[in-house]
Amino acid sequence: RRGVQAIEELAELAAELPGNVDFQRRKSLYVATTADDVQDLRAEYECLRHFGFETTYLEPNAVRDVGNVTAPGAILSAVAAQINPLALTLGLLQRAETAGV
């Protein structure tokens, strides 16, 4: 749950910074690379669901449909995000400079 909270905190920070840091909410796809990974991936999926995370386990055909990749399984998470790390760093530096740091 800390990860979900961190995304919310990052969204707030991005909105406060000067300039555009290109924060975007996204879904994430965590893919099993081999058939041997599937059992562990399913266990992780069950754990995530148990603790209330919005996730879906995808079978190979669904992985292909969602991610346009071939994999024996995957977890699709509804709560994720991305940000431009350079723009974020520059925004933080600018804010620090403005604050006299």
C-alpha positions in Angstrom: 0.0 0.0 0.0 2.9 2.3 0.4 3.4 2.2 -3.3 -0.1 3.5 -3.9 0.5 6.2 -1.3 3.8 7.1 -3.0 2.1 7.6 -6.4 -0.4 10.0 -4.8 2.4 11.9 -3.1 4.3 12.1 -6.4 1.2 13.4 -8.1 0.9 16.2 -5.5 4.6 17.0 -5.8 4.4 17.2 -9.6 1.5 19.6 -9.4 3.4 21.9 -7.1 6.6 22.0 -9.1 7.4 24.7 -11.7 7.3 23.5 -15.3 5.8 20.3 -16.6 7.3 17.1 -15.1 5.1 14.9 -17.4 3.4 13.0 -14.5 1.0 10.5 -16.0 -1.1 7.9 -14.3 -0.8 4.5 -16.0 -1.4 0.9 -15.6 1.5 -1.4 -15.2 2.2 -4.9 -16.6 4.4 -7.2 -14.6 5.3 -10.1 -16.9 6.5 -13.7 -16.2 9.4 -14.2 -18.6 9.4 -18.0 -18.4 6.9 -20.7 -17.5 8.9 -21.3 -14.3 8.0 -17.8 -13.2 4.2 -18.3 -13.4 3.8 -20.0 -10.0 5.6 -17.2 -8.2 3.7 -14.6 -10.2 0.4 -16.1 -9.3 1.4 -16.2 -5.6 2.3 -12.5 -5.8 -1.0 -11.7 -7.6 -2.9 -13.5 -4.8 -1.0 -11.5 -2.1 -1.7 -8.2 -3.9 -5.4 -9.1 -4.2 -5.5 -10.2 -0.5 -4.3 -6.7 0.5 -6.8 -4.9 -1.7 -4.7 -3.9 -4.7 -6.5 -3.4 -8.0 -4.9 -6.2 -10.0 -5.8 -8.7 -12.7 -4.0 -11.9 -13.5 -3.6 -12.3 -17.2 -3.3 -15.6 -19.1 -1.0 -15.7 -22.2 -3.7 -14.6 -24.7 -4.8 -11.7 -22.5 -1.1 -10.6 -22.0 -0.8 -10.5 -25.8 -4.0 -8.4 -26.1 -3.1 -6.0 -23.3 0.6 -5.6 -23.7 1.3 -6.8 -27.2 3.9 -9.2 -25.8 4.2 -13.0 -25.6 4.4 -14.2 -22.0 3.1 -17.2 -20.0 1.3 -14.8 -17.6 1.3 -11.3 -16.2 -0.2 -9.1 -13.5 -2.0 -5.9 -14.7 -2.0 -3.3 -12.0 -4.5 -0.5 -12.2 -2.6 2.0 -10.1 0.8 3.1 -11.4 2.4 6.2 -12.9 5.3 7.5 -14.8 7.2 10.8 -14.7 10.0 12.4 -16.6 13.0 12.0 -14.2 15.0 14.9 -15.8 12.1 17.3 -15.6 11.4 16.2 -12.0 15.0 16.8 -11.0 15.1 20.2 -12.7 11.8 21.2 -11.0 13.1 20.1 -7.6 16.4 22.1 -8.2 14.4 25.2 -9.3 12.2 25.0 -6.2 15.3 24.6 -4.0 17.0 27.6 -5.6 13.8 29.7 -5.2 13.8 28.7 -1.5 17.4 29.8 -1.1 18.8 26.3 -0.6 
